[in-house]
Amino acid sequence: MRIHGNRQIKTLPGLATRPTPARVREALFNIWQGKIVDCRWLDLCAGSGAMGAEALCRGAAFVLGIEQSSRACGIIQQNWQRVAQPEQKFQVLRGDVVQRLKDISGQQFDRMYFDPPYASDLYQPVLKAIAHYQLLNPNGEIAVEHNPNTWEPQLIPTLEICRQKIYGNTAITFYSPISSDE
């Protein structure tokens, strides 16, 4: 797989992960153009780490990835080491994404990418945990990847849907914090 700057990264063999299609990655980073440099990025259900690697290549200051699979965590670590500049920081946490969100409460992120297995029951609990632990910077956004035919975006207290994009069988729903002055 290739990412920004035609850099090659590793992926797990087989169907263990479902990498975000290149055109969807490109579209996301075009939408967030100008908001990646020096940001704090959270990559949830990170898979191969392609989205975090893209963020590092585009100037993110810090990238944190959460992934259940220990094999995938090893690949993510290698991929991010390959693309990170000396001034950039990154960390990979292995484990259940909802539990790990609790573990990082007190931190805030400017951009988040959440790409769970489409058939999982993770969407609602993860979005609720992000809201509950206030992990999203007040000016930040979460991009949630999903199948547009099998998951309907949910209303989450303190988060609002700010846009949705559909790219064939892949959809991205963007959430941002609800402004406290409303």
Secondary structure as UniProt FT lines:
FT   STRAND          2..3
FT   HELIX           4..6
FT   STRAND          7..8
FT   TURN            14..15
FT   HELIX           22..31
FT   TURN            32..34
FT   TURN            37..38
FT   STRAND          40..44
FT   TURN            47..48
FT   HELIX           50..57
FT   TURN            58..59
FT   STRAND          62..67
FT   HELIX           70..83
FT   TURN            86..87
FT   STRAND          89..94
FT   HELIX           97..103
FT   TURN            104..106
FT   STRAND          109..114
FT   TURN            118..119
FT   HELIX           123..132
FT   TURN            133..134
FT   STRAND          136..146
FT   TURN            148..150
FT   TURN            157..158
FT   STRAND          159..167
FT   TURN            168..169
FT   STRAND          170..177
FT   TURN            180..181
//
